[in-house]
């Protein structure tokens, strides 16, 4: 049976850089939530137009898709700050603190490298759309640089949050994987 994670929200310890990154990640989370609310509102409007007014819709489906993808990408740093991503912490829980710190350093380091690569290619893709004036092939035809902008923004902010997590762990402000020092793996019969 699954249990609740032991991980805590990323700590800032009064460090100005970490506090700034935490604030930026929180604002990104609010923007992501607003985009989801907007997508739900547009979906309700589309249902009203199609099934009550018996009219046709042009832009709603595409706008909802772009908003949901944008909300997912822009919400990444907030979810990282809250440690809300899928977290399998059995191995870190079984390790002593020193080994846990090494594992967290390697994991965060690899995550930073992978997200930096995704940021690079996301920026390149957005720039192609901007530079070449790409538009959607639909009747609405919005410029594609607008929804593609969520790629470099989302991955850039996630990279910033990962770097902040790495710095907080290395400075001893936060613990590896956000786990308490006394965390232990769940045993049979624990609830």
C-alpha positions as CSV (number, residue, x, y, z in Angstrom):
1,X,0.0,0.0,0.0
2,X,1.3,3.5,-0.9
3,X,2.1,5.9,1.9
4,X,2.5,9.6,2.0
5,X,6.0,10.9,1.1
6,X,8.3,12.0,3.9
7,X,9.7,14.8,1.7
8,X,9.2,18.4,2.7
9,X,8.9,21.7,0.8
10,X,12.3,23.0,-0.4
11,X,13.9,25.2,2.4
12,X,15.4,28.6,1.7
13,X,17.1,29.2,5.1
14,X,16.9,33.0,4.6
15,X,19.3,32.8,1.7
16,X,18.4,35.6,-0.7
17,X,19.0,33.6,-3.9
18,X,17.0,30.6,-2.6
19,X,14.1,32.9,-1.4
20,X,14.0,34.6,-4.8
21,X,13.9,31.3,-6.7
22,X,11.2,30.1,-4.3
23,X,9.1,33.2,-5.0
24,X,9.6,32.8,-8.8
25,X,8.6,29.2,-8.6
26,X,5.5,30.1,-6.5
27,X,4.5,32.7,-9.1
28,X,4.9,30.1,-11.8
29,X,2.6,27.8,-9.9
30,X,0.0,30.5,-9.7
31,X,0.3,31.2,-13.4
32,X,0.0,27.5,-14.1
33,X,-3.2,27.3,-11.9
34,X,-4.6,30.4,-13.7
35,X,-4.0,28.7,-17.1
36,X,-5.8,25.6,-15.9
37,X,-8.8,27.7,-14.7
38,X,-8.8,29.6,-18.1
39,X,-8.8,26.2,-19.9
40,X,-11.7,25.0,-17.9
41,X,-13.6,28.2,-18.5
42,X,-13.0,28.0,-22.3
43,X,-14.1,24.4,-22.3
44,X,-17.3,25.3,-20.6
45,X,-17.9,28.1,-23.1
46,X,-17.2,25.7,-25.9
47,X,-19.7,23.2,-24.6
48,X,-22.3,25.9,-24.2
49,X,-21.8,27.2,-27.8
50,X,-21.8,23.7,-29.3
51,X,-24.5,21.9,-27.4
52,X,-26.8,24.7,-26.1
53,X,-26.6,27.3,-28.9
54,X,-25.9,24.6,-31.6
55,X,-23.1,26.8,-33.0
56,X,-19.6,26.0,-34.2
57,X,-16.4,26.6,-32.4
58,X,-13.1,27.7,-34.0
59,X,-10.4,28.5,-31.5
60,X,-11.5,26.9,-28.3
61,X,-10.1,23.4,-28.6
62,X,-6.7,24.6,-29.7
63,X,-6.6,27.3,-27.0
64,X,-7.4,24.7,-24.3
65,X,-4.6,22.4,-25.6
66,X,-2.1,25.2,-25.6
67,X,-3.1,26.3,-22.2
68,X,-2.9,22.9,-20.6
69,X,0.6,22.2,-22.2
70,X,1.7,25.6,-21.0
71,X,0.3,25.1,-17.5
72,X,2.2,21.8,-17.3
73,X,5.5,23.2,-18.4
74,X,5.3,26.5,-16.4
75,X,4.1,24.6,-13.3
76,X,7.2,22.4,-13.3
77,X,9.3,24.6,-10.9
78,X,6.5,24.9,-8.4
79,X,5.9,21.2,-8.3
80,X,9.7,20.7,-7.9
81,X,9.8,23.2,-5.0
82,X,6.9,21.3,-3.3
83,X,8.6,18.0,-4.1
84,X,5.4,16.9,-5.8
85,X,7.0,15.0,-8.6
86,X,6.8,11.2,-8.5
87,X,9.3,10.3,-5.8
88,X,10.5,6.8,-5.1
89,X,12.4,7.4,-1.8
90,X,12.9,3.8,-0.6
91,X,16.6,3.7,-1.6
92,X,17.4,7.1,-0.1
93,X,15.6,6.1,3.1
94,X,17.7,3.0,3.4
95,X,21.0,4.8,2.9
96,X,23.0,6.5,5.7
97,X,23.1,10.3,5.5
98,X,26.5,10.4,3.7
99,X,25.5,8.0,1.0
100,X,22.1,9.8,0.7
101,X,23.9,13.1,0.1
102,X,26.1,11.5,-2.6
103,X,23.0,10.0,-4.3
104,X,21.2,13.3,-4.1
105,X,24.2,15.2,-5.6
106,X,24.4,12.8,-8.5
107,X,20.6,12.8,-9.1
108,X,20.4,16.6,-9.0
109,X,23.5,17.0,-11.1
110,X,22.1,14.7,-13.8
111,X,18.7,16.4,-13.6
112,X,20.3,19.8,-14.1
113,X,22.2,18.5,-17.2
114,X,19.1,16.9,-18.7
115,X,16.9,19.9,-18.1
116,X,19.6,22.3,-19.4
117,X,19.7,20.2,-22.7
118,X,15.8,20.4,-22.9
119,X,16.0,24.1,-22.3
120,X,18.5,24.5,-25.1
121,X,16.4,22.6,-27.6
122,X,13.2,24.1,-26.3
123,X,14.6,27.6,-26.9
124,X,15.9,26.6,-30.3
125,X,12.4,25.3,-31.3
126,X,10.7,28.4,-30.0
127,X,13.2,30.6,-31.9
128,X,12.5,28.7,-35.1
129,X,8.8,29.4,-34.7
130,X,9.5,33.1,-33.9
131,X,12.0,33.7,-36.7
132,X,10.1,31.8,-39.4
133,X,6.7,33.1,-38.5
134,X,5.1,29.7,-38.0
135,X,1.4,29.6,-37.5
136,X,-1.0,26.9,-36.7
137,X,-2.6,25.1,-39.7
138,X,-6.1,25.5,-38.3
139,X,-8.8,28.1,-39.1
140,X,-7.8,30.1,-36.1
141,X,-4.1,30.1,-37.1
142,X,-2.4,31.6,-34.1
143,X,1.4,32.3,-34.2
144,X,3.1,29.2,-32.8
145,X,5.8,31.1,-31.0
146,X,3.3,32.0,-28.3
147,X,2.5,28.4,-27.1
148,X,6.1,27.3,-27.8
149,X,7.3,30.0,-25.4
150,X,6.2,27.8,-22.6
151,X,9.1,25.4,-23.5
152,X,12.0,27.7,-22.6
153,X,10.2,29.4,-19.8
154,X,9.1,26.2,-18.1
155,X,12.4,24.4,-18.5
156,X,14.4,27.6,-17.6
157,X,12.4,28.0,-14.4
158,X,12.7,24.3,-13.6
159,X,16.5,24.5,-14.1
160,X,16.6,27.5,-11.8
161,X,14.7,25.6,-9.1
162,X,16.9,22.5,-9.5
163,X,20.0,24.7,-9.1
164,X,18.5,26.2,-6.0
165,X,17.8,22.8,-4.6
166,X,21.4,21.7,-5.3
167,X,22.8,24.8,-3.7
168,X,20.5,24.4,-0.6
169,X,21.6,20.8,-0.2
170,X,25.3,21.6,-0.6
171,X,25.1,24.5,1.9
172,X,23.3,22.3,4.4
173,X,20.1,24.5,4.3
174,X,18.1,21.6,3.0
175,X,18.5,17.8,3.3
176,X,19.1,15.4,0.5
177,X,15.8,14.6,-1.3
178,X,14.1,16.9,1.3
179,X,13.9,14.0,3.7
180,X,14.2,14.5,7.4
181,X,17.5,13.4,8.9
182,X,15.7,10.7,10.9
183,X,13.6,9.4,8.0
184,X,13.4,5.6,7.7
185,X,11.8,3.2,5.3
186,X,8.2,2.1,6.0
187,X,8.0,-1.3,7.7
188,X,5.3,-4.0,7.3
189,X,2.3,-2.9,9.4
190,X,3.1,0.8,9.3
191,X,0.2,3.0,8.4
